[in-house]
């Protein structure tokens, strides 16, 4: 069984409801493979409780066969543990949205559900042209400011209507959390 690579996120915690733990215990007894898939999905989901992952990668992560993965996903969907949104034509890559009454990432009041804002987990085996990884032209980066820093504008600015900033009203880019 291969282990999925660790994600770099703002935190490593996932929260769950106490009642969900009791239901999860019953799922483990009734459908242990579905419970295993549920743990993988919960561990990999992003801030919006969603993850895009192939059935092949779920098969690799759990060590169970593809038909068993498919049955496990059907159980989780039918019992309202997850929602499934098909990404491609074949249905073997989907966005799985974990029920936010079971588990969530981040603060409870910050739960935002979205169909396709998700963590995407793709193995190297599922990539084409892996020899070209790292050779592509770097993407443009949006500048960010860390907590406690302020934006320092520079240069002459644009011709009118642009104007200098008023003292004390300088724009500040959104802060980005830094892991310590």
C-alpha positions as CSV (number, residue, x, y, z in Angstrom):
1,X,0.0,0.0,0.0
2,X,1.4,3.4,-1.0
3,X,1.1,6.4,1.2
4,X,-0.3,9.6,-0.3
5,X,2.1,12.6,0.0
6,X,1.5,14.9,2.8
7,X,-0.3,18.2,2.0
8,X,1.1,21.6,3.0
9,X,-1.8,23.3,4.5
10,X,-2.6,25.9,7.2
11,X,-3.1,23.1,9.7
12,X,-3.2,19.3,10.0
13,X,-6.4,19.1,12.1
14,X,-9.7,17.9,10.9
15,X,-12.7,18.3,13.2
16,X,-15.6,16.0,13.7
17,X,-18.9,15.9,15.5
18,X,-19.1,13.5,18.5
19,X,-22.3,12.0,17.1
20,X,-20.5,11.3,13.8
21,X,-17.9,9.3,15.7
22,X,-20.5,6.9,16.9
23,X,-22.0,6.6,13.4
24,X,-18.4,6.1,12.0
25,X,-17.9,3.3,14.5
26,X,-21.0,1.6,13.1
27,X,-19.7,2.1,9.6
28,X,-16.5,0.5,10.5
29,X,-18.4,-2.6,11.7
30,X,-20.9,-2.7,8.9
31,X,-18.6,-1.6,5.9
32,X,-14.9,-1.5,6.9
33,X,-13.7,-0.8,3.4
34,X,-16.1,2.2,3.1
35,X,-14.9,3.5,6.4
36,X,-11.3,3.2,5.2
37,X,-12.1,5.2,2.1
38,X,-13.9,7.8,4.2
39,X,-10.8,8.2,6.3
40,X,-8.7,8.8,3.2
41,X,-11.1,11.3,1.8
42,X,-11.4,13.1,5.1
43,X,-7.6,13.2,5.5
44,X,-7.1,14.6,2.0
45,X,-10.0,17.1,1.8
46,X,-9.3,20.8,1.6
47,X,-10.9,23.8,3.2
48,X,-14.2,23.3,1.4
49,X,-14.5,19.7,2.5
50,X,-13.7,18.5,-1.1
51,X,-11.0,16.5,-2.7
52,X,-10.6,15.4,-6.4
53,X,-9.0,12.0,-6.6
54,X,-9.1,9.0,-8.9
55,X,-10.5,5.7,-8.0
56,X,-7.1,4.3,-8.9
57,X,-5.4,6.5,-6.4
58,X,-8.0,5.5,-3.7
59,X,-7.3,1.9,-4.6
60,X,-3.5,2.5,-4.1
61,X,-4.1,4.4,-0.9
62,X,-6.3,1.8,0.7
63,X,-4.9,-1.4,-0.8
64,X,-8.3,-2.6,-1.9
65,X,-9.5,-3.5,-5.4
66,X,-11.2,-1.0,-7.8
67,X,-14.6,-2.8,-7.6
68,X,-14.3,-2.6,-3.8
69,X,-13.4,1.1,-4.0
70,X,-16.5,1.6,-6.2
71,X,-18.8,-0.2,-3.7
72,X,-17.3,1.7,-0.8
73,X,-17.9,5.0,-2.6
74,X,-21.5,4.0,-3.4
75,X,-22.0,3.1,0.3
76,X,-20.6,6.5,1.4
77,X,-22.8,8.3,-1.1
78,X,-26.0,6.3,-0.4
79,X,-25.6,6.8,3.3
80,X,-24.9,10.6,3.0
81,X,-21.3,10.5,4.1
82,X,-20.2,12.2,0.9
83,X,-21.5,13.9,-2.3
84,X,-19.9,12.7,-5.6
85,X,-19.4,15.1,-8.5
86,X,-18.1,13.6,-11.7
87,X,-15.1,15.5,-13.2
88,X,-14.4,13.5,-16.4
89,X,-16.4,11.5,-18.8
90,X,-15.5,8.1,-17.5
91,X,-16.5,8.7,-13.8
92,X,-13.3,7.4,-12.5
93,X,-12.1,10.8,-11.4
94,X,-14.5,12.7,-9.2
95,X,-14.8,15.5,-6.7
96,X,-15.8,14.0,-3.4
97,X,-17.4,16.4,-0.9
98,X,-17.4,15.2,2.7
99,X,-20.6,15.9,4.6
100,X,-19.8,18.9,6.8
101,X,-21.9,17.5,9.6
102,X,-19.4,14.7,9.9
103,X,-16.0,16.4,9.5
104,X,-14.6,19.7,8.4
105,X,-11.3,21.5,8.1
106,X,-10.9,24.9,9.8
107,X,-13.3,26.8,12.0
108,X,-16.9,25.6,12.1
109,X,-18.3,29.0,11.2
110,X,-16.0,29.2,8.2
111,X,-17.4,26.1,6.3
112,X,-18.0,27.0,2.7
113,X,-19.3,24.3,0.4
114,X,-18.2,24.4,-3.2
115,X,-18.5,21.8,-6.0
116,X,-15.0,22.1,-7.5
117,X,-12.8,24.0,-5.1
118,X,-10.9,21.0,-3.9
119,X,-7.6,19.4,-3.0
120,X,-6.5,17.4,-6.1
121,X,-4.6,14.2,-5.3
122,X,-2.9,12.7,-8.3
123,X,-0.1,10.1,-8.2
124,X,3.0,10.2,-10.3
125,X,1.7,7.0,-12.1
126,X,-1.3,8.9,-13.3
127,X,0.7,11.8,-14.8
128,X,1.7,11.9,-18.5
129,X,5.2,13.1,-19.4
130,X,6.6,12.9,-15.8
131,X,10.1,13.6,-17.3
132,X,9.0,17.2,-18.0
133,X,7.9,17.9,-14.4
134,X,9.8,20.9,-13.1
135,X,10.8,22.0,-16.6
136,X,7.8,24.2,-17.4
137,X,7.9,28.0,-17.4
138,X,7.3,29.3,-13.9
139,X,3.8,30.7,-13.3
140,X,3.3,34.4,-12.4
141,X,3.0,34.8,-8.7
142,X,0.6,37.1,-6.9
143,X,2.5,39.0,-4.2
144,X,1.5,38.3,-0.7
145,X,2.2,39.8,2.7
146,X,2.6,37.9,5.9
147,X,1.0,38.8,9.2
148,X,2.7,41.9,10.6
149,X,4.1,43.1,7.3
150,X,2.8,45.9,5.2
151,X,2.9,46.5,1.5
152,X,5.6,49.0,0.4
153,X,4.5,50.6,-2.9
154,X,7.3,51.8,-5.1
155,X,7.8,53.6,-8.3
156,X,6.2,56.6,-9.9
157,X,2.7,55.1,-10.3
158,X,0.5,55.3,-13.4
159,X,-0.5,58.5,-15.1
160,X,-3.7,60.1,-13.9
161,X,-6.2,58.8,-12.6
162,X,-3.6,57.1,-10.4
163,X,-2.5,59.1,-7.4
164,X,-0.3,58.6,-4.4
165,X,-1.8,56.9,-1.3
166,X,-3.1,59.1,1.5
167,X,-1.1,58.7,4.7
168,X,-2.5,55.9,6.9
169,X,-4.7,54.6,4.0
170,X,-2.1,52.5,2.2
171,X,-3.5,49.3,0.7
172,X,-2.5,46.1,2.5
173,X,-2.5,42.8,0.7
174,X,-4.2,39.9,2.4
175,X,-2.1,38.2,5.0
176,X,-0.9,34.7,4.5
177,X,-0.6,32.3,7.4
178,X,2.9,31.0,7.9
179,X,3.6,27.6,9.5
180,X,6.1,27.7,12.2
